[in-house]
């Protein structure tokens, strides 16, 4: 029996304002715990009914992440725009520990939709990495790309680091093993042909520890992978003489051409002290996914509800603010769009006709 918690829509919409730093395949929390929470934006209460795949007048279940992260309120924002256009539809958000669990429950038919990280969705579809034993899953489909989870390169102002090429000869934290901080920073270094031997010092400290090291001048650069704004980064930027280094150029273009699960991203200006202008970078994306077993009409209904209420949708959480209709159809999407999603995008002139 799933553990169901009753809560009001406003409560879970605000619950994701905190920011945790992601471990690989652990998108919203550093714990291994799994909680399951059902919530109905239509009436403010949860239900213990099993998920259904009917559209109007029935129940939609979206798998998300920890209540304290960003995936949960992102799913709640989707539920809110769905039910705003159809009061008879109930939309529930289920909290799970990571993308792997969301994908497993999605492909088992226990969820209609799930928000998952772009790399794990690609691995599941291709049968690689954690999903190698399962083989390719040809039922998975993308519905839309959501917010970016970019690599954020943080440097000391006096370290003379204007971009990735300047990391040579510097003291940096690459993060602990098996974290996205480590995975994406090593990806960055390889793209710029920088080996660890080219660095003056390499530390494997956590995101929290690296803020202290940067502020103390013990390292010159570090990185986090998080949706923005990040309260922890904002605090460090206020207290210390730090800046965000842009990541752009031919090296990045070549990397993105070879890695469809990654995409360019922009950290908006004005979020952090001393960062008035937008900062280009790259990283993963949160992807709303479904399967071919979910009816086209339901997927079209959900996709259309979001597209027809973009201002309301993107205004429900700061991390959603940078989502655009252009990024929804292409950013970090490494598998086919669901036919229902295609129909909704085409009906609004956002995809060319077949």
C-alpha positions as CSV (number, residue, x, y, z in Angstrom):
1,X,0.0,0.0,0.0
2,X,1.4,3.4,-1.0
3,X,2.0,5.9,1.8
4,X,-0.4,8.8,1.0
5,X,-0.1,12.2,2.6
6,X,-3.0,14.7,2.4
7,X,-1.8,18.2,1.7
8,X,-3.0,21.4,0.1
9,X,-1.9,22.5,-3.4
10,X,-0.2,25.7,-2.1
11,X,1.8,23.6,0.4
12,X,3.5,21.4,-2.2
13,X,3.9,24.2,-4.7
14,X,6.0,26.1,-2.2
15,X,7.9,23.1,-0.9
16,X,10.4,23.0,-3.7
17,X,11.9,26.3,-3.1
18,X,15.0,24.8,-1.4
19,X,17.9,23.5,-3.5
20,X,19.7,20.2,-3.0
21,X,22.8,19.3,-5.0
22,X,22.3,16.2,-7.2
23,X,24.0,12.9,-7.0
24,X,24.0,10.9,-10.2
25,X,20.5,9.5,-10.6
26,X,19.3,11.2,-7.5
27,X,17.8,14.4,-8.9
28,X,16.3,16.1,-5.9
29,X,17.8,14.7,-2.8
30,X,21.1,13.3,-1.3
31,X,19.3,10.6,0.6
32,X,18.3,7.2,-0.7
33,X,14.9,7.4,0.8
34,X,11.7,7.0,-1.2
35,X,8.5,8.8,-0.2
36,X,5.2,8.5,-2.1
37,X,2.9,11.5,-1.9
38,X,-0.4,11.9,-3.8
39,X,-2.0,15.3,-4.1
40,X,-4.9,16.7,-6.1
41,X,-4.7,20.3,-7.2
42,X,-8.4,20.0,-8.2
43,X,-9.7,19.6,-4.7
44,X,-6.6,19.9,-2.5
45,X,-6.8,16.3,-1.1
46,X,-5.0,13.1,-1.9
47,X,-6.5,9.9,-3.1
48,X,-5.5,6.2,-2.8
49,X,-6.9,5.3,-6.2
50,X,-4.6,3.6,-8.6
51,X,-3.3,5.6,-11.6
52,X,-5.5,5.7,-14.7
53,X,-4.8,6.7,-18.2
54,X,-8.1,8.3,-19.1
55,X,-8.2,12.0,-19.8
56,X,-11.0,14.4,-19.0
57,X,-13.0,13.7,-15.9
58,X,-10.5,11.1,-14.6
59,X,-7.2,10.9,-12.9
60,X,-3.7,11.7,-14.1
61,X,-0.6,10.7,-12.0
62,X,2.8,12.3,-12.5
63,X,5.9,10.9,-11.0
64,X,8.3,13.5,-9.5
65,X,11.1,13.8,-7.0
66,X,11.5,14.7,-3.4
67,X,9.0,17.2,-1.9
68,X,12.0,19.4,-1.0
69,X,13.4,19.5,-4.5
70,X,12.3,21.1,-7.8
71,X,10.7,18.1,-9.7
72,X,7.8,17.9,-7.2
73,X,6.7,21.6,-7.6
74,X,7.3,21.3,-11.3
75,X,4.9,18.4,-11.5
76,X,2.5,20.4,-9.3
77,X,2.7,23.3,-11.7
78,X,1.7,20.9,-14.6
79,X,-1.2,19.6,-12.5
80,X,-2.4,23.1,-11.7
81,X,-2.7,24.2,-15.4
82,X,-4.4,20.8,-16.3
83,X,-7.0,21.2,-13.6
84,X,-7.5,24.9,-14.3
85,X,-8.8,24.0,-17.7
86,X,-10.8,20.9,-16.6
87,X,-12.2,21.0,-13.1
88,X,-13.4,17.3,-13.5
89,X,-9.8,16.0,-13.9
90,X,-7.8,15.1,-10.9
91,X,-4.0,15.3,-11.2
92,X,-1.8,13.7,-8.6
93,X,1.9,14.1,-7.9
94,X,3.8,11.1,-6.7
95,X,7.2,11.7,-5.0
96,X,9.9,9.1,-5.7
97,X,13.6,9.1,-4.9
98,X,15.1,9.2,-8.3
99,X,14.7,9.0,-12.1
100,X,15.3,5.3,-12.2
101,X,12.3,4.6,-10.0
102,X,10.1,7.1,-12.0
103,X,11.1,5.3,-15.2
104,X,10.4,1.9,-13.7
105,X,6.9,2.9,-12.5
106,X,6.2,4.7,-15.8
107,X,7.0,1.7,-17.9
108,X,5.1,-0.6,-15.5
109,X,2.0,1.5,-16.1
110,X,1.8,2.8,-12.6
111,X,2.3,6.4,-13.8
112,X,0.9,8.3,-16.7
113,X,3.8,10.8,-16.8
114,X,7.1,11.2,-15.0
115,X,9.7,14.0,-14.7
116,X,13.1,12.4,-15.2
117,X,16.6,13.6,-15.9
118,X,17.5,13.7,-19.6
119,X,20.5,11.3,-19.4
120,X,18.6,8.6,-17.5
121,X,15.7,8.8,-19.9
122,X,18.1,8.3,-22.8
123,X,19.8,5.4,-21.0
124,X,16.5,3.7,-20.4
125,X,15.4,4.1,-24.0
126,X,18.7,2.8,-25.4
127,X,19.3,0.1,-22.8
128,X,22.6,1.5,-21.6
129,X,24.3,2.2,-18.3
130,X,22.0,1.2,-15.4
131,X,19.4,-0.2,-17.9
132,X,21.8,-2.4,-19.8
133,X,20.4,-5.6,-18.4
134,X,16.9,-4.6,-19.4
135,X,17.8,-3.8,-23.0
136,X,16.3,-0.9,-25.0
137,X,12.8,0.3,-24.0
138,X,11.1,1.3,-27.2
139,X,7.9,2.3,-25.3
140,X,9.4,5.5,-23.8
141,X,8.6,8.9,-25.3
142,X,9.4,12.5,-24.4
143,X,6.5,14.9,-23.9
144,X,8.4,18.1,-23.3
145,X,11.7,19.4,-22.0
146,X,11.3,21.4,-18.7
147,X,13.9,23.3,-16.7
148,X,17.6,23.2,-17.1
149,X,19.9,21.6,-14.6
150,X,23.1,23.3,-15.7
151,X,26.7,23.0,-14.7
152,X,27.5,26.2,-12.9
153,X,31.2,27.1,-12.9
154,X,32.1,29.2,-9.8
155,X,35.4,30.9,-9.7
156,X,37.3,33.3,-7.4
157,X,37.3,36.8,-8.8
158,X,41.1,37.1,-8.5
159,X,41.8,33.8,-10.1
160,X,41.8,35.2,-13.7
161,X,39.4,32.5,-15.0
162,X,37.3,33.9,-17.8
163,X,36.2,30.5,-19.1
164,X,37.0,26.8,-19.2
165,X,40.4,27.2,-21.0
166,X,41.7,29.2,-18.1
167,X,41.3,26.3,-15.7
168,X,44.7,25.0,-16.7
169,X,47.2,25.5,-13.9
170,X,44.4,26.3,-11.4
171,X,43.3,24.6,-8.2
172,X,39.8,23.2,-8.6
173,X,37.3,20.9,-6.9
174,X,35.9,18.3,-9.2
175,X,33.4,17.0,-6.6
176,X,33.0,13.5,-5.0
177,X,32.8,10.4,-7.3
178,X,29.3,9.5,-8.6
179,X,27.9,13.0,-8.4
180,X,26.7,15.2,-11.4
181,X,29.1,17.8,-10.1
182,X,32.0,15.4,-10.9
183,X,30.5,13.9,-14.1
184,X,29.7,17.2,-15.8
185,X,32.9,18.9,-14.7
186,X,35.0,16.1,-16.0
187,X,33.0,16.2,-19.3
188,X,33.8,19.9,-19.5
189,X,37.5,19.3,-18.9
190,X,37.6,16.6,-21.6
191,X,35.9,18.9,-24.1
192,X,38.5,21.6,-23.5
193,X,41.3,18.9,-23.6
194,X,42.3,19.6,-20.0
195,X,43.8,16.6,-18.1
196,X,44.1,16.5,-14.4
197,X,47.9,16.8,-14.8
198,X,47.2,20.2,-16.3
199,X,45.7,21.4,-13.0
200,X,47.7,22.7,-10.0
201,X,45.4,20.9,-7.5
202,X,42.4,18.6,-7.7
203,X,40.1,18.2,-4.7
204,X,37.1,15.9,-4.4
205,X,35.1,17.9,-1.9
206,X,31.3,18.3,-1.8
207,X,29.4,21.3,-3.2
208,X,28.9,22.6,0.3
209,X,32.6,22.2,1.3
210,X,33.8,23.9,-1.9
211,X,32.0,27.1,-1.1
212,X,34.0,27.3,2.1
213,X,37.2,26.5,0.2
214,X,36.4,29.1,-2.5
215,X,35.7,31.8,0.1
216,X,38.9,30.9,2.0
217,X,41.0,31.0,-1.2
218,X,42.0,27.4,-0.9
219,X,40.7,26.6,-4.5
220,X,40.2,28.7,-7.5
221,X,37.2,27.1,-9.1
222,X,34.4,24.6,-8.3
223,X,31.0,23.7,-9.8
224,X,27.5,22.8,-8.8
225,X,24.7,21.2,-10.8
226,X,21.4,22.7,-9.8
227,X,18.3,24.5,-11.0
228,X,18.5,28.2,-10.4
229,X,18.1,30.2,-8.3
230,X,20.1,28.3,-5.7
231,X,19.9,29.6,-2.1
232,X,23.3,28.0,-1.2
233,X,25.0,29.7,-4.2
234,X,23.3,33.0,-3.5
235,X,24.6,32.9,0.1
236,X,28.2,32.2,-1.1
237,X,28.0,35.0,-3.7
238,X,26.9,37.4,-1.0
239,X,29.6,36.5,1.4
240,X,32.6,36.0,-0.9
241,X,34.3,37.6,-3.9
242,X,33.1,35.1,-6.5
243,X,31.8,35.1,-10.0
244,X,30.2,32.7,-12.5
245,X,32.4,31.8,-15.5
246,X,30.7,31.5,-18.9
247,X,30.9,28.1,-20.8
248,X,30.6,28.6,-24.5
249,X,32.5,28.2,-27.8
250,X,33.3,25.7,-30.4
251,X,34.3,23.1,-27.8
252,X,30.9,23.2,-26.3
253,X,29.2,23.1,-29.7
254,X,31.1,19.9,-30.5
255,X,30.3,18.4,-27.2
256,X,26.5,19.1,-27.5
257,X,26.5,17.7,-31.1
258,X,27.8,14.4,-29.8
259,X,25.7,14.2,-26.6
260,X,22.0,14.7,-27.3
261,X,21.1,14.3,-23.6
262,X,22.9,17.6,-22.9
263,X,21.9,21.0,-24.1
264,X,23.0,24.6,-23.8
265,X,21.5,26.6,-20.9
266,X,21.5,30.1,-19.6
267,X,21.7,31.2,-16.0
268,X,19.6,34.4,-15.9
269,X,21.2,37.6,-14.9
270,X,20.2,39.3,-11.7
271,X,19.7,36.1,-9.6
272,X,23.0,36.5,-7.8
273,X,25.1,39.3,-6.4
274,X,27.7,40.5,-8.9
275,X,26.1,38.6,-11.8
276,X,23.9,41.2,-13.6
277,X,24.0,39.5,-17.0
278,X,23.0,36.1,-18.2
279,X,25.7,33.4,-18.1
280,X,25.9,30.7,-20.8
281,X,26.6,27.2,-19.8
282,X,25.3,23.6,-20.5
283,X,23.9,20.6,-18.7
284,X,21.0,18.2,-18.3
285,X,17.3,18.9,-18.4
286,X,14.3,17.7,-16.6
287,X,12.1,15.9,-19.1
288,X,8.4,15.2,-18.8
289,X,8.1,11.6,-20.2
290,X,5.4,9.1,-20.9
291,X,5.0,5.9,-22.9
292,X,3.3,4.8,-26.1
293,X,0.8,3.0,-23.9
294,X,-0.7,6.3,-22.7
295,X,-3.4,7.5,-25.1
296,X,-2.5,10.2,-27.6
297,X,-5.5,12.2,-26.6
298,X,-4.4,12.4,-22.9
299,X,-0.8,13.4,-23.8
300,X,-2.2,16.0,-26.2
301,X,-4.5,17.3,-23.4
302,X,-1.7,17.7,-20.9
303,X,0.8,19.2,-23.4
304,X,-1.9,21.6,-24.7
305,X,-2.8,22.7,-21.2
306,X,0.8,23.7,-20.4
307,X,1.3,25.4,-23.8
308,X,-1.9,27.4,-23.4
309,X,-0.9,28.6,-19.9
310,X,2.8,29.3,-20.3
311,X,2.8,32.5,-18.3
312,X,0.9,30.8,-15.4
313,X,3.0,27.6,-15.7
314,X,6.5,29.3,-15.8
315,X,5.5,31.7,-13.0
316,X,4.8,29.0,-10.4
317,X,8.4,28.3,-9.5
318,X,11.6,30.3,-10.2
319,X,13.3,27.2,-11.9
320,X,10.5,27.1,-14.5
321,X,10.9,30.8,-15.5
322,X,13.5,30.1,-18.3
323,X,11.4,27.4,-20.1
324,X,10.4,28.5,-23.6
325,X,8.2,26.8,-26.2
326,X,11.3,26.4,-28.3
327,X,13.3,24.6,-25.6
328,X,10.4,22.3,-24.9
329,X,10.6,20.5,-28.2
330,X,14.4,20.1,-28.5
331,X,16.6,20.7,-25.4
332,X,18.2,17.5,-24.2
333,X,15.5,15.3,-25.9
334,X,17.3,12.2,-27.0
335,X,14.3,10.1,-28.0
336,X,11.1,10.6,-30.0
337,X,8.3,12.9,-28.9
338,X,5.0,11.2,-28.0
339,X,2.5,11.5,-30.9
340,X,0.1,13.3,-28.6
341,X,2.7,15.9,-27.7
342,X,3.6,16.3,-31.4
343,X,-0.1,17.0,-32.1
344,X,-0.3,19.6,-29.5
345,X,2.9,21.4,-30.6
346,X,1.8,21.2,-34.3
347,X,-1.7,22.6,-33.5
348,X,0.0,25.7,-32.1
349,X,2.5,26.1,-34.9
350,X,5.4,25.0,-32.7
351,X,6.4,22.1,-34.9
352,X,6.3,21.8,-38.7
353,X,3.6,19.7,-40.2
354,X,4.6,16.1,-41.2
